[in-house]
Amino acid sequence: MNKIKCIIVDDEPLAISLLEQYVEKIPFLELVFSAENPISALEYIQNNPCDLIFLDIMMPELTGINFMKIVGDKQKYILTTAYSEYALEGYEHNIIDYLLKPISFERFQKSVVKAQERFSFQTEESTHFFVKSSGQQHRISFNDVLYIESIKDYVNIRTEAEEYIVLDTLKSMENQLPERFVRIHKSFIINLNKIKSIGAKKIMLSELEVPIGDSYRANLLERLK
């Protein structure tokens, strides 16, 4: 795949300098912009392509959380902060990882490898993706997935043979899945190719039933056309 274009947003010059050094060591990353002022970063994003944002949470002009609310889920984020209590709030957005300062290169490297897997995950050529579950990396074929279910701060990726509990959000997964997947409930995304039957309130996938939300039915029927 092409290099991942990334930017760094942090109000601390030393933090930016450290991340710039780390990015330079990673062959598949390309640093295209750095900013101490998040407003400058917003202006850059509006006019230039960007794939990944290394984003500090606590900044005086604009917090990282509000920055993500403005930019939205069209971007992916790796959060960088000294305040661990903001981690869960960050996971409500389309983030890949959360780095607690001071950030070691080893931890940074693990985070960007995760990002690389995520970007590979969403390319049209991909037939599979990797997730970390129960302390191991698992290779999952898109064709094997029945549904993905939201469970608080985790998702359950269900195949006909296995279940994988992964620290992620349904919204984040939805933004990366191929066209054959559709959200049919606030807590469920399904593989359209696995539908056996559709009832008034349930969909049968293989031998499993999942609920249909009323507000999602019209979109599902349109996709099935």
N, C-alpha and C positions, 0 to 999 in steps of 0.2 A: 504494500500500500504506500501512498504518498506520505511525506512527512506530515506530522501533526503540527499545525500552526498554533502557537500558544502565546498568551500574553501574561504578564505578571502585574498584579495590582496590590500594592502594599504601601502604607504611609511611612514605613521605616526604610531608609536608603540601604542600610546594612542587610536587611532581610531580602531586598530586591537583588543586591549584589550577590548574595549567597545563592539564591535561586537561579540567577543568570549563569553562575559557574556550574551549577548542577545540570541545567538544561544543555549547556554546551557539551557536556560529557555524554549525552544520550543521542545516538545517531538518528533516531526516528523523530526527534523533536526539532522544531524550528521556531526560535523566538522571534516574533515579529513586532512586539511592542512591550514596553514597561512603563508603569506610571505610579507616582506617589499619590496623585490625585485621582480618585475614582471617576470624577466628572470627565477628565481627559480620556480615561479608558472608555467611557460610554460613547464619547464622540468618535473615538477610533473605531469601535465596533460597528457603529452606524454606517461607516463608509468603507470598511475593509473586511476581508474574510478572516475568520478566526474559528478554530476548532475547540480549543481548551483554554480555560482561564484559571490561573493560580491566584486565588482570591483571599485576601485577609478579611477577617470578619469585623474587627474593631478598628474603624477609621473615623476620624472626626467629621469629615465632610459628608460621608455617606457610608453607612454600615454595609458590610458584605451581604447581609441578609436582604436589605433594601435594594442593593445593587442587583441581586438575582431576581427580585420581584419586578424590577424595571426591565431588565434584559429578557427575562423569561427562559423557557426551557429550550429555546433554539440553540443555546450554548451549553457546554458541559463544564463542570467546575471541579477543581481540587481545592478544598478550603485549607487555608494556612492561618493558624492563630495560636496564641498562648492561653486561650480560655476554653477549656474542655467542656464547660457547661453549655456551650452553644452548639455542640455537635449534633444533638438530636434535632434541633430546629433546622440546621443546615440540611439534614437528610430529607426534609420535606420537598426539597428542590432537586433539580436534575444533576446531582453531584456524583462523582466517581469515588472520591476518597476524602479523608479528613486528616490533615497532618498537624500534629501538635508541636509547636516550637519549644525548644530548639530542634530543628529538623536535621537529622543525619542523612548523609547521602544514601546509605543503605535503605532507609525508610522511604526516601524520595524515589529511589529506583523501583522499589516494589509498587509504589503508587502509580508511576507512569507506565509500568508494564501492564498494570490493571487497565489503565486508560487505553493502551494500545490494543489490548484484547477487546475492549468495549467498542473501539472504532472498527476493528476487524469484524466484530459481531454484526455491525449494521451494514456492511457492504453487500451489494446484491449477489456477489459471487459466493458468499459464505453459505455453507451447508450445515455448519455447526457453530457452537460457541462454547466458551469456557466459563464456569462459575466456581467459586470457592464455597464448599459446604463441608461441614464436619472436619475442618482442618485440611482438606485436600482439594486440589483442582480437578474438576470433572468436565469431560468433553461430552457435550449433549448435541445431538442432531436436531435441527428444527423439525424434521419430519416426525420425530418421536414424541414431541411435546403435545400433550392433550390440552392443558390449560396452565395458567399461572394465577395463583391466588395471593391476595394481600393478607398478611397476618401481622398486624401492628407494624413494627419496624422491619419486618422481614417479608420475603415472598416465598411461596412454595411452588416450585416448578415441578409439575406432575407429568410424568411420561407413563406409558402403559406398564412399564416394569419398575420404575423407581420414583422416589420423591426427593427433591433437593431443597433444603431450607437455606436461603441466601439472604444476607444483610443487604437489602436494596428496597426500592419503592416500586409500586406498580406503575406509577407515572413515569419513572425513569425507564423501566422495561418497555413500556408502551412506545416510547420515543425511538426505540432501537430495533424493534422487531420487524421482520419482513411483512409484506402486504397481506399475507395469508392469515395474520393474527388480527383479531378485533376485540375491543372491549365490549362486554355485554352486561356488565354489572359494575358497581363501584368497587367490588372486590375481586373481579374475575376478568381475565383475558383468555380467549380460546383460540385454538387453531381451527380455522374454517374447514380445512381438509378432513378433520376428524368428526364432523357432525354426522350423527346417524339419524336424529329426528329432532324436531322443534315442537314443543308443546306451548301451552298458554303461559306457563311460568317457568318451565324448565327446558334445558337442552340436554340431549343424550349424547355423550361422547364416549365411544367404545361402550364399556359397561358402567360408566359413571354419569351422574346427573349434576348439572350446575345451574344455578338460577339465572333468569334473565331479568334485568332491571327494566321497568316500564319506559324510562327515558332513553334506553339504549336500543329498544326493539326496532325502531324505524331505521336507524343506521345499520343494524345487522341485516335487515331484509334488503336494504339498498345494496349492501356489499355482496349479498348472495346473488343479486342479479348479474 
